[in-house]
Amino acid sequence: MVDEERTKKIMTKPLPQILDEIEAAAVDARNAADEAKAAGERAAEDVMKRLRKLFLKMAKDITEELGEVKK
């Protein structure tokens, strides 16, 4: 019953209004996708910074270990 009412409501709207609503929804979807992309890029940058720090620490530790072995 609800679906029939919803269908009737949609069918009574003028096509330009429906198209405007679709366009607005598409703009909202694009904006949400852009925000999600930016958040993902920020998260990836954060992970890369952490990995870089970890790698540099590991390289330093290995270098120090090798220096102690040579002595």
N, C-alpha and C positions, 0 to 999 in steps of 0.2 A: 504494500500500500504506500509506503514511504517513497519507494522508487518511482511509482506512478506519479505521485505529487511532484517529485523532483523533476521528472521528465517533462511534465506539463509546464512547470515553472520555467525550465530552460527553453522550451519551445515557444513560450510567450515573449521571450526577450528578443529585441531586434538584433539582427546579425551584427551590425556595427558595435553594439554594446558587448556582445559575446566575444567578438574579435579583440576589443579593447581589454577585456578581462584576461583573455589568453595572452595578449601582449604583455600586460602587467605581470602576469604569473611567470612568463618567460624571462622578463627583466629580473624579477626576484630570484629566479632559479640561477641565472647567470651571476648575479651578485653573490649568492650563497656559494656557488662553485668557485668564484674568485677568492672569497674569504677562506674557503677550505684549502685552496691551493696555496695561498699565502701562509696559512698556519702550518701546512705540511712542509713548506720550504723553510720556515723558521725552525721547525722541529728537526729537520734534516741538518740545518746549519749547526744547531746545538749538539747533535750527535757527532757531527764531524769535528767540532771543537773538542769534545770530550775524548774522542778517539785520538786526535792529534796530541793532546796532552798525555794520554796514556802511552802512546807510542814513543814520545820524547822521553818520558820517564823510564820506560823499558830500555830504550837505547842508552840512556845515561847509566842506568843500573848495570847493564851488560858491559859498557865501557869501563865502569869502575871495577867490576868483577874481573875483567880481563887484565886491568892494570894491576890488581892485587895478585893475580896468578903469576904475572911476569916478575914480580919482585921477589 
